[in-house]
Amino acid sequence: MINLPCSVKITFNASQPICRPPLAFAQLRASDRLPVRKSSWEMGTKWAETVKKAEQLVERTMKGNDASHDASHVWRVRSLALSLASEEEALSSDTDSLQIVELAALLHDIGDYKYLSDPSEEKIVEKFLEEEGIEEVKKVKILSIIRGMGFKEELAGQGNSENCPEFGVVQDADRLDAIGAIGIARCFTFGGSRSRVLHDPAIHPRSDLSKEQYMKKEEQTTINHFHEKLLKLKDLMKTEAGKRRAEKRHKFMEEYLNQFYEEWDGRA
């Protein structure tokens, strides 16, 4: 083999040129060619287009939601999820995992049972992933994350992330946005959208809730939601980064509630 600076190097013999000029490559038999692979630029462009379409889907399907579960919530969860993933050794340098995290975060609240007007809306995400040609392995993971990350699934014992590190960061991101200053604002926004009583000392928080009880539409106060769910999220975080961030947000909620009760009772 003679190594010369030309496009295709071949074994030299008397009846064959030392190398073919670049244009001759098109004349090679298909069996002689290397497999054609998309460049990183092409793959990056395709991914950017998919993300953009996902963002548009979020804006289109969630535009009627109240501000507790709107597109801004989704953008925050996406940012949090990617930030948490960057601190997880198993995910930070894995492009496929980061793509799974980003799409799952973007699509996680489309089809939320609290806002469904048509049962067929549950299939929107699955249809989108198929239309975008998302690989089967990625698609299965994304759908699994979305279907299993809710608090009601945790109550049913289904919130397990042992075999899917991407699940943990997306779920933690969603839960971080449910606590702290943002979580407080979202809680009262949602309660107001459902015309819930702000607080009633005669209505006590429910304990040891099952999935069915949690989903049941019954009279409850907005303040009780802190005790039934939000104050429990700190201890349900899956990632170390999520646990660290949850501490500060949890403490802020406790301080807020103490102040709330003092003001409610006229002690402050």
Backbone torsions as a table, in degrees:
resi	resn	phi	psi	omega
1	MET	NA	129.3	177.8
2	ILE	-104.6	123.1	-177.6
3	ASN	-93.9	98.6	178.1
4	LEU	-117.0	157.5	-178.0
5	PRO	-76.9	67.5	175.7
6	CYS	-134.0	173.5	-167.6
7	SER	-70.6	-37.2	-177.1
8	VAL	-133.6	121.9	-178.5
9	LYS	-98.8	137.0	-178.5
10	ILE	-135.4	165.8	178.7
11	THR	-70.1	133.0	-176.9
12	PHE	-81.4	134.3	165.5
13	ASN	-149.9	173.6	-171.1
14	ALA	-64.5	-27.8	-174.8
15	SER	-97.2	6.7	-173.4
16	GLN	-132.3	139.3	178.3
17	PRO	-65.9	155.5	-179.3
18	ILE	-63.2	-39.4	177.9
19	CYS	-153.0	154.7	178.4
20	ARG	-90.0	144.9	173.2
21	PRO	-68.3	159.5	-176.2
22	PRO	-51.4	-41.6	-176.1
23	LEU	-65.5	-22.4	-177.5
24	ALA	-69.4	-15.8	-178.7
25	PHE	-60.8	-33.8	-178.8
26	ALA	-66.0	-20.0	-177.1
27	GLN	-91.5	-5.5	178.7
28	LEU	-65.0	148.2	175.0
29	ARG	-64.6	152.0	-179.5
30	ALA	-56.7	-35.7	-178.1
31	SER	-69.0	-18.2	-179.2
32	ASP	-87.7	-13.6	-174.1
33	ARG	-88.6	152.5	173.1
34	LEU	-76.5	153.5	177.7
35	PRO	-58.0	138.7	178.9
36	VAL	-85.6	122.4	179.5
37	ARG	-115.7	147.8	177.0
38	LYS	-68.5	140.8	177.4
39	SER	-71.3	161.9	177.6
40	SER	-60.8	-31.8	178.5
41	TRP	-65.8	-43.8	179.7
42	GLU	-64.1	-43.5	180.0
43	MET	-65.9	-38.6	178.4
44	GLY	-65.0	-39.3	178.6
45	THR	-65.4	-43.4	178.3
46	LYS	-61.6	-42.6	-179.7
47	TRP	-64.8	-42.6	179.1
48	ALA	-60.1	-38.1	178.6
49	GLU	-66.7	-40.6	179.1
50	THR	-64.0	-43.9	178.8
51	VAL	-61.7	-43.1	179.4
52	LYS	-61.6	-42.5	178.6
53	LYS	-65.3	-37.3	177.8
54	ALA	-64.2	-41.6	177.7
55	GLU	-61.8	-41.8	178.8
56	GLN	-65.6	-37.2	177.8
57	LEU	-64.3	-41.5	177.6
58	VAL	-59.6	-50.2	-178.3
59	GLU	-62.4	-36.5	-177.2
60	ARG	-73.8	-43.8	-174.1
61	THR	-84.8	-20.8	-175.8
62	MET	-109.1	7.7	-175.2
63	LYS	-64.6	-23.8	-179.7
64	GLY	-90.6	-3.6	-179.1
65	ASN	-74.1	155.5	172.2
66	ASP	-71.2	170.7	-171.8
67	ALA	-69.6	-6.2	177.4
68	SER	-78.2	-24.8	-179.2
69	HIS	-136.0	54.0	-179.6
70	ASP	-105.5	-172.1	-178.4
71	ALA	-62.7	-33.3	-180.0
72	SER	-62.1	-37.0	175.1
73	HIS	-60.0	-43.6	-179.6
74	VAL	-63.6	-42.8	179.7
75	TRP	-62.4	-39.7	178.9
76	ARG	-65.3	-43.2	180.0
77	VAL	-63.2	-41.1	177.5
78	ARG	-59.3	-47.5	-179.8
79	SER	-62.5	-43.7	179.0
80	LEU	-64.0	-44.1	-177.8
81	ALA	-62.1	-44.8	179.4
82	LEU	-68.3	-33.6	177.3
83	SER	-67.1	-44.4	177.5
84	LEU	-63.9	-40.9	-179.9
85	ALA	-61.6	-34.1	-179.6
86	SER	-66.4	-17.7	179.4
87	GLU	-98.9	-1.7	178.4
88	GLU	-100.9	118.1	-175.4
89	GLU	-57.5	-36.5	-176.6
90	ALA	-73.2	-13.7	-174.9
91	LEU	-117.3	-30.0	-167.3
92	SER	-58.3	-30.6	-177.6
93	SER	-112.7	11.5	-178.2
94	ASP	-104.0	105.9	-176.8
95	THR	-59.1	-42.9	-179.6
96	ASP	-60.8	-43.9	-179.7
97	SER	-64.2	-41.6	179.8
98	LEU	-65.8	-34.3	176.8
99	GLN	-68.5	-40.0	176.7
100	ILE	-61.5	-45.1	179.3
101	VAL	-59.8	-47.2	-176.2
102	GLU	-64.9	-46.8	-178.6
103	LEU	-68.3	-39.9	178.8
104	ALA	-63.0	-40.4	178.5
105	ALA	-65.4	-42.3	-179.3
106	LEU	-65.4	-37.4	-171.4
107	LEU	-99.5	1.5	-167.1
108	HIS	-65.5	-27.1	-176.8
109	ASP	-104.1	4.0	174.0
110	ILE	-77.1	123.6	-175.5
111	GLY	91.4	12.8	176.5
112	ASP	-58.6	127.6	-174.8
113	TYR	-58.8	-26.0	-177.7
114	LYS	-69.7	-19.2	-175.0
115	TYR	-120.5	2.1	-177.1
116	LEU	-67.5	130.1	173.6
117	SER	-108.1	-16.4	-178.4
118	ASP	-143.4	122.4	-179.4
119	PRO	-52.9	-27.9	-178.8
120	SER	-66.8	-16.5	-179.5
121	GLU	-65.0	-20.3	178.4
122	GLU	-63.6	-21.7	-176.6
123	LYS	-91.8	-1.7	-175.8
124	ILE	-59.4	-46.0	-177.1
125	VAL	-65.6	-45.4	179.8
126	GLU	-59.7	-42.8	178.6
127	LYS	-63.5	-41.8	-179.9
128	PHE	-61.7	-45.6	-178.9
129	LEU	-63.2	-37.9	178.6
130	GLU	-67.5	-43.8	-179.2
131	GLU	-64.9	-30.8	179.8
132	GLU	-84.5	-2.1	177.9
133	GLY	67.8	31.7	178.2
134	ILE	-65.8	133.5	-178.9
135	GLU	-53.8	146.1	-174.8
136	GLU	-56.7	-43.7	-178.9
137	VAL	-61.6	-44.4	178.5
138	LYS	-65.4	-43.0	-178.1
139	LYS	-60.6	-44.9	-180.0
140	VAL	-61.7	-42.4	179.6
141	LYS	-65.3	-45.0	-179.3
142	ILE	-60.4	-47.0	-179.7
143	LEU	-65.8	-37.6	178.7
144	SER	-64.4	-41.5	178.1
145	ILE	-61.9	-49.5	-176.7
146	ILE	-62.4	-41.7	-176.4
147	ARG	-75.0	-21.3	-174.8
148	GLY	-108.9	-0.9	-170.2
149	MET	-89.7	-8.4	-177.3
150	GLY	-71.0	157.0	178.5
151	PHE	-62.9	-35.1	179.8
152	LYS	-64.1	-32.7	176.7
153	GLU	-70.1	-35.5	176.8
154	GLU	-63.2	-41.1	178.1
155	LEU	-62.5	-30.2	-179.6
156	ALA	-89.2	4.0	179.1
157	GLY	76.1	25.1	-176.2
158	GLN	-108.9	0.6	-176.6
159	GLY	-87.2	66.3	-175.5
160	ASN	-108.0	127.2	-177.0
161	SER	-116.1	13.0	-173.8
162	GLU	-57.7	-39.2	-176.5
163	ASN	-99.7	10.0	-177.7
164	CYS	-148.7	88.2	-179.2
165	PRO	-60.5	-27.4	177.7
166	GLU	-63.4	-33.6	179.4
167	PHE	-58.2	-46.2	-176.1
168	GLY	-59.9	-44.0	-176.5
169	VAL	-71.6	-35.8	179.4
170	VAL	-70.5	-44.0	178.9
171	GLN	-64.2	-44.2	178.3
172	ASP	-60.9	-40.1	179.6
173	ALA	-62.1	-44.3	179.3
174	ASP	-63.5	-38.2	-178.7
175	ARG	-75.6	-33.1	175.1
176	LEU	-62.4	-36.4	179.6
177	ASP	-74.3	-9.1	179.1
178	ALA	-94.0	-7.3	-178.1
179	ILE	-126.1	176.4	-177.4
180	GLY	75.6	-161.9	-177.6
181	ALA	-61.3	-45.5	178.6
182	ILE	-63.7	-41.9	-179.7
183	GLY	-60.9	-40.5	177.7
184	ILE	-61.8	-47.1	179.7
185	ALA	-60.6	-42.8	-179.3
186	ARG	-66.7	-38.7	-178.6
187	CYS	-61.2	-47.3	-179.7
188	PHE	-71.4	-31.5	176.6
189	THR	-64.1	-46.1	-179.8
190	PHE	-65.5	-43.9	179.1
191	GLY	-59.1	-41.4	178.2
192	GLY	-65.2	-36.9	-180.0
193	SER	-67.3	-21.6	178.7
194	ARG	-104.5	10.1	179.4
195	SER	55.3	38.3	179.1
196	ARG	-78.7	150.0	173.5
197	VAL	-65.1	139.4	-179.7
198	LEU	-63.7	-53.1	-179.7
199	HIS	-158.3	139.6	175.7
200	ASP	-144.1	108.4	-178.6
201	PRO	-56.9	-20.8	-179.3
202	ALA	-79.7	-16.7	178.4
203	ILE	-101.8	110.9	-175.0
204	HIS	-90.4	150.3	176.6
205	PRO	-61.1	143.1	176.0
206	ARG	-78.2	145.7	-179.5
207	SER	-120.7	157.5	178.7
208	ASP	50.7	50.4	-177.7
209	LEU	-70.2	141.7	169.8
210	SER	-92.4	170.2	177.6
211	LYS	-59.1	-42.5	-177.7
212	GLU	-66.6	-41.3	178.9
213	GLN	-66.0	-39.7	-179.5
214	TYR	-63.4	-39.0	-177.7
215	MET	-81.0	-15.2	-176.8
216	LYS	-66.5	132.7	179.1
217	LYS	-83.8	102.6	177.3
218	GLU	-140.1	163.7	-175.8
219	GLU	-63.4	121.2	176.9
220	GLN	-143.5	163.1	178.2
221	THR	-101.0	158.6	178.9
222	THR	-64.9	-41.0	-179.3
223	ILE	-61.5	-35.9	-179.7
224	ASN	-63.6	-24.6	179.2
225	HIS	-63.3	-30.1	175.7
226	PHE	-61.2	-43.3	-176.1
227	HIS	-78.8	-32.8	-177.9
228	GLU	-79.1	-25.6	-176.9
229	LYS	-138.5	-60.7	-165.8
230	LEU	-59.7	-40.3	-179.6
231	LEU	-73.1	-9.4	178.9
232	LYS	-92.7	-15.4	-171.9
233	LEU	-67.5	-32.2	-179.4
234	LYS	-54.7	-41.3	-176.6
235	ASP	-85.0	1.9	179.1
236	LEU	-109.1	4.9	179.6
237	MET	-65.4	143.9	-176.3
238	LYS	-97.9	-31.5	-175.8
239	THR	-103.0	155.1	178.9
240	GLU	-64.8	-40.4	178.7
241	ALA	-64.1	-39.9	178.5
242	GLY	-64.3	-40.3	179.0
243	LYS	-63.1	-42.0	-179.7
244	ARG	-63.8	-45.5	-178.2
245	ARG	-69.1	-33.3	-178.3
246	ALA	-65.9	-30.4	-178.6
247	GLU	-56.5	-50.0	-177.7
248	LYS	-64.9	-43.2	-178.9
249	ARG	-67.7	-38.5	178.8
250	HIS	-63.2	-45.3	179.7
251	LYS	-60.6	-40.7	178.7
252	PHE	-60.9	-41.2	179.0
253	MET	-65.0	-41.4	178.8
254	GLU	-60.9	-44.0	178.9
255	GLU	-63.7	-40.2	178.9
256	TYR	-62.6	-46.6	-177.8
257	LEU	-64.4	-39.0	176.8
258	ASN	-59.7	-44.9	178.3
259	GLN	-65.1	-40.0	179.9
260	PHE	-59.2	-49.1	-177.5
261	TYR	-65.5	-36.5	177.6
262	GLU	-63.9	-42.8	179.5
263	GLU	-70.4	-37.9	179.7
264	TRP	-61.5	-40.0	-177.9
265	ASP	-86.1	-1.4	-179.8
266	GLY	75.9	22.5	-179.4
267	ARG	-94.0	-6.8	-177.7
268	ALA	-128.4	NA	NA
